[in-house]
Every structure is written in structure tokens, then in C-alpha cells.
Amino acid sequence: MDVRSTLSYLYWLFCQFELITCSYLMEPWEKVLFYSFNLAMLGLLLYTTYVCVAFHTSSAFQLLCSFLGNPRENALAVVK
């Protein structure tokens, strides 16, 4: 894929984003606030996703290890 076509495609996507959100009608200072808010929300979403996925993966791995461990220890832990 050509770099020039990639940049052209990204510019086309940005123009589509501006059309959908009607941000092409905003003044420059409004665009800065709008884009910074959107980027902050995207960053928080990605960070939260990263933390939750890491926590759930760790929890699932510990559960799997407990199932694959010593069955006698698992049975005693359930009874207690």
C-alpha cells in the first residue's frame, strides 16, 4: 500500500468524522475543546479496558490454575 494513498485515506476519514459530528462548523477554539474532550474520553476508555482485561485475565488464569492443581487441596478448600 502506498503511503500517499494511506494519508489520503486518513484525511478522507477525518473529513467524514468532521461531517458526522458537524465539527467543521465550529470555531478553532471550539474544535480544540471538542477534540481534546474526545481524546481524553478515548484515553480513559482504553485505559479502563486495559485494566479490566488484565484483571479478568489474571483472575481467569488463577481459577484455571486452581482447577489444574492438586485435586485433594481443592476438595479440602471447598469443604472448609
C-alpha positions as CSV (number, residue, x, y, z in Angstrom):
1,M,0.0,0.0,0.0
2,D,1.3,3.4,-0.9
3,V,2.0,6.0,1.8
4,R,0.3,8.7,-0.2
5,S,-2.9,6.7,-0.6
6,T,-2.8,5.9,3.1
7,L,-2.5,9.6,4.0
8,S,-5.3,10.4,1.6
9,Y,-7.5,7.8,3.2
10,L,-6.8,9.1,6.7
11,Y,-7.6,12.6,5.5
12,W,-10.9,11.3,4.0
13,L,-11.7,9.6,7.3
14,F,-11.1,12.8,9.2
15,C,-13.3,14.7,6.8
16,Q,-16.0,12.1,7.3
17,F,-15.6,12.5,11.1
18,E,-16.0,16.3,10.8
19,L,-19.1,15.9,8.6
20,I,-20.7,13.4,11.0
21,T,-20.0,15.4,14.1
22,C,-20.6,18.8,12.4
23,S,-17.3,20.0,13.8
24,Y,-16.4,21.7,10.6
25,L,-18.9,24.4,11.6
26,M,-17.1,25.1,14.9
27,E,-14.6,27.9,15.6
28,P,-11.0,26.9,16.1
29,W,-11.2,27.2,19.9
30,E,-14.3,25.1,20.0
31,K,-12.6,22.5,17.9
32,V,-9.7,22.3,20.3
33,L,-12.1,21.8,23.3
34,F,-14.2,19.3,21.4
35,Y,-11.2,17.2,20.1
36,S,-9.4,17.3,23.5
37,F,-12.5,16.1,25.3
38,N,-13.0,13.3,22.7
39,L,-9.3,12.3,23.0
40,A,-9.5,12.3,26.8
41,M,-12.6,10.1,26.8
42,L,-10.9,7.7,24.3
43,G,-7.8,7.6,26.5
44,L,-9.9,6.8,29.6
45,L,-11.8,4.2,27.7
46,L,-8.6,2.5,26.5
47,Y,-7.0,2.7,30.0
48,T,-10.1,1.2,31.7
49,T,-10.3,-1.5,29.1
50,Y,-6.6,-2.4,29.6
51,V,-7.1,-2.5,33.4
52,C,-10.3,-4.6,33.3
53,V,-9.0,-7.0,30.7
54,A,-5.7,-7.5,32.7
55,F,-7.7,-8.1,35.9
56,H,-10.1,-10.6,34.3
57,T,-7.3,-12.4,32.6
58,S,-5.4,-12.7,35.8
59,S,-8.5,-13.9,37.7
60,A,-9.3,-16.5,35.0
61,F,-5.7,-17.7,35.0
62,Q,-5.7,-18.2,38.8
63,L,-9.0,-20.0,38.6
64,L,-7.7,-22.3,35.8
65,C,-4.5,-23.0,37.8
66,S,-6.6,-23.9,40.9
67,F,-8.6,-26.3,38.8
68,L,-5.5,-27.9,37.4
69,G,-3.7,-28.0,40.7
70,N,-3.8,-30.8,43.4
71,P,-7.4,-32.1,43.5
72,R,-7.2,-33.1,47.1
73,E,-6.3,-29.5,48.1
74,N,-9.1,-28.1,46.1
75,A,-11.6,-30.5,47.7
76,L,-10.4,-29.6,51.2
77,A,-10.7,-25.9,50.3
78,V,-14.3,-26.3,49.2
79,V,-15.2,-28.3,52.3
80,K,-13.7,-25.7,54.7
